Amino acid sequence: MLSPVILIAAVLNGLMAGAVYALVALGLTLIYGVLHIINFAHGALLTAAMFAAFFAFTLLGVDPYLAAFVLGPLFFAIGYALQRFVIGPAAHGEDRNFLLVTLGLAVVIENALLYFFRADTRTINLPYSFKVVEIGPAFVALPRIIAFWVVIAVAAALWTVMRWTDTGKAIRAVAKEKLGAELCGINVAHIYAITFGIGTGCVAVAACLLIPSYYVNPVAGEAFVLIAFTIVVLGGMGSIVGALIGGLCVGVVESFSSIFLGQSLGQIGIFIMFIVVLLARPSGLFGARP
Amino acid sequence: VKTYWPIILVVVLLAIVPFVTTSNVVLNFLITTLLIALVGQGWNLLGGYGGQYSFGHAAFFGTAAYTTAILQVQYGINAWLGLLAGIFAGALVGAVIGILCFRSGLRGSYFSLVTLAFAEVLRIVSSVTPITGAGVGTLIKLDLRPEAFQFQSRAPFYWIVLALFALSLLIVRAAENSRFGAYLVAIRENEDAASALGINTFAVKLTAMTVSAAITAAAGCFYAQYFLFIDAAIAYGPWISIDALLAPIVGGAGTLFASLLGALVIKVLGEATKLLTGDAPGLDLVIYGIVLIAVVGLAPRGVAGVLTTLLRRPVRALAKPGHDNA
């Protein structure tokens, strides 16, 4: 059972699956790093984006990978508006209220989707959905390979924006010292909303990468969010590189624990790794020690 | 002793409800409300007073529910002993998770997420191991005798859950009045400063977590006896953890009656939206979510916060001692 071929295939498949986790986590870690809130609405927004990608294909015939170019900016705008006009004003800057508001938002989005589209599970069929590519001794599904490289590209783009643009600098300034940034003339509410928008945009791209090989129903996003939380913590909260590497690690761990423990226990490996790492190194693998 | 009279008043008022009405709808509503209030009261002690936000109180609820159910079904042990065993098992899980988390100095969001992870691990494990009935769940045999913790009518169930909740009120009030409670609030306000003043923050947090887990565990045992069925999604599902924190935060975390007020608001809101929207699936919860956001936006300190301002504004002397530190 444990021939090297299986192991290599497991690692490759894990890396590819981990890439999408990483992208979901990327949005989450950015929001956490700047706003210092745990965004409970992340999963619901992912589900909403998956529905959007699904209907873009079934109603308009738009390929999911092309839809990403529209849905990314669209969800950026939605995220911006949500933070600027709903979450920010309702939370009064208190952590526990952020928690409740994003929780309430998740309930609203998920159940609105349930109301409109019922609990049916939907899938789409693309000519390349089931294509596999041979890499060395292993076979990997084509959508997963595409997803992997798109995620790398998005992460690189995000890193560049954060590093070299004025907006990126402003985001990092707000993350480090909110009051100081405000005194320098940075509009904190605007930056918060931008950050939330970027996080939501990441989720939309992730949804477009998922939909060719995954299903969508009103709770489809939830499965990813808990994993994304663990990745965020593993990678160190707020770290882009950490989220990327953490996501890939988690993908591999899940793929291995599926082999050793069986499909139904596959996710348990992730949570156990999460607990062990956190107990041993509370600031995550790549975060600075508090 | 003077600080206990609001508890006595509220509990006595609630206790006479079954004499006023025997309507199953009303009693069922109140039983589930008190159940959520009890779950939330456990969270309130640790999160509201101690500032340690657990996202995984389902771990204690579920462990207790499974303990009492499995002891009865598999080993034929009396349900009342099962209640004690369940509370003990829940408290034990709380203590173990507490030791692990607080030993490694986990705080804030890290603590929250690790508790969530523990609850998820337990959920996944219980959904596959044979002793919990795996995916099928565990059914407690119908045995309508008081000795078996099962009753013909709802009134005894109501009084039992009320008694459990009253006990939790007394525990929390006693904690408020004690040195331990003061330490706990000090840790919430500034853990480093509390530690610098010589408070053993580890011991205080661990005690709070264990007692908190025991209170929520009592609710888990009661759930198993009242509904006679549990499975992994019910026992360890995220909704228990969410209700546990929703009720006290909506009510005004860190105040004695927060959990009861919050549970009432949540239940009334839930039932009202259900009535309003009829059969359409999801629509009631959409409205529920919108109202929840609105409530948080308008009352950032919870219902207790609103009550205090309302009571204190006209005549300061009217302020109830029950809502003092909102």
HADDOCK unambig.tbl for C-alpha pairs under 7 A between the chains (distance, minus, plus):
assign (segid A and resid 90 and name CA) (segid B and resid 293 and name CA) 6.86 0.50 0.50
assign (segid A and resid 90 and name CA) (segid B and resid 296 and name CA) 6.38 0.50 0.50
assign (segid A and resid 90 and name CA) (segid B and resid 297 and name CA) 3.85 0.50 0.50
assign (segid A and resid 91 and name CA) (segid B and resid 296 and name CA) 6.94 0.50 0.50
assign (segid A and resid 91 and name CA) (segid B and resid 297 and name CA) 6.07 0.50 0.50
assign (segid A and resid 97 and name CA) (segid B and resid 296 and name CA) 6.48 0.50 0.50
assign (segid A and resid 97 and name CA) (segid B and resid 300 and name CA) 6.86 0.50 0.50
assign (segid A and resid 101 and name CA) (segid B and resid 293 and name CA) 5.20 0.50 0.50
assign (segid A and resid 101 and name CA) (segid B and resid 296 and name CA) 6.99 0.50 0.50
assign (segid A and resid 104 and name CA) (segid B and resid 289 and name CA) 4.49 0.50 0.50
assign (segid A and resid 104 and name CA) (segid B and resid 290 and name CA) 6.70 0.50 0.50
assign (segid A and resid 104 and name CA) (segid B and resid 292 and name CA) 6.01 0.50 0.50
assign (segid A and resid 104 and name CA) (segid B and resid 293 and name CA) 5.77 0.50 0.50
assign (segid A and resid 105 and name CA) (segid B and resid 289 and name CA) 6.37 0.50 0.50
assign (segid A and resid 107 and name CA) (segid B and resid 285 and name CA) 6.63 0.50 0.50
assign (segid A and resid 107 and name CA) (segid B and resid 286 and name CA) 6.49 0.50 0.50
assign (segid A and resid 107 and name CA) (segid B and resid 289 and name CA) 5.51 0.50 0.50
assign (segid A and resid 108 and name CA) (segid B and resid 285 and name CA) 6.59 0.50 0.50
assign (segid A and resid 108 and name CA) (segid B and resid 286 and name CA) 4.27 0.50 0.50
assign (segid A and resid 108 and name CA) (segid B and resid 289 and name CA) 5.08 0.50 0.50
assign (segid A and resid 108 and name CA) (segid B and resid 290 and name CA) 6.60 0.50 0.50
assign (segid A and resid 111 and name CA) (segid B and resid 282 and name CA) 4.42 0.50 0.50
assign (segid A and resid 111 and name CA) (segid B and resid 283 and name CA) 6.47 0.50 0.50
assign (segid A and resid 111 and name CA) (segid B and resid 285 and name CA) 6.13 0.50 0.50
assign (segid A and resid 111 and name CA) (segid B and resid 286 and name CA) 5.61 0.50 0.50
assign (segid A and resid 112 and name CA) (segid B and resid 282 and name CA) 6.28 0.50 0.50
assign (segid A and resid 112 and name CA) (segid B and resid 283 and name CA) 6.53 0.50 0.50
assign (segid A and resid 112 and name CA) (segid B and resid 286 and name CA) 5.99 0.50 0.50
assign (segid A and resid 114 and name CA) (segid B and resid 281 and name CA) 6.87 0.50 0.50
assign (segid A and resid 114 and name CA) (segid B and resid 282 and name CA) 5.59 0.50 0.50
assign (segid A and resid 115 and name CA) (segid B and resid 280 and name CA) 6.79 0.50 0.50
assign (segid A and resid 115 and name CA) (segid B and resid 281 and name CA) 5.57 0.50 0.50
assign (segid A and resid 115 and name CA) (segid B and resid 282 and name CA) 4.95 0.50 0.50
assign (segid A and resid 115 and name CA) (segid B and resid 283 and name CA) 5.89 0.50 0.50
assign (segid A and resid 265 and name CA) (segid B and resid 124 and name CA) 6.89 0.50 0.50
assign (segid A and resid 268 and name CA) (segid B and resid 121 and name CA) 5.99 0.50 0.50
assign (segid A and resid 268 and name CA) (segid B and resid 124 and name CA) 6.89 0.50 0.50
assign (segid A and resid 271 and name CA) (segid B and resid 117 and name CA) 5.79 0.50 0.50
assign (segid A and resid 271 and name CA) (segid B and resid 121 and name CA) 6.49 0.50 0.50
assign (segid A and resid 275 and name CA) (segid B and resid 114 and name CA) 6.25 0.50 0.50
assign (segid A and resid 279 and name CA) (segid B and resid 100 and name CA) 6.91 0.50 0.50
assign (segid A and resid 279 and name CA) (segid B and resid 101 and name CA) 6.65 0.50 0.50
assign (segid A and resid 279 and name CA) (segid B and resid 104 and name CA) 5.47 0.50 0.50
assign (segid A and resid 280 and name CA) (segid B and resid 104 and name CA) 6.94 0.50 0.50
assign (segid A and resid 282 and name CA) (segid B and resid 104 and name CA) 6.94 0.50 0.50
assign (segid A and resid 282 and name CA) (segid B and resid 106 and name CA) 6.30 0.50 0.50
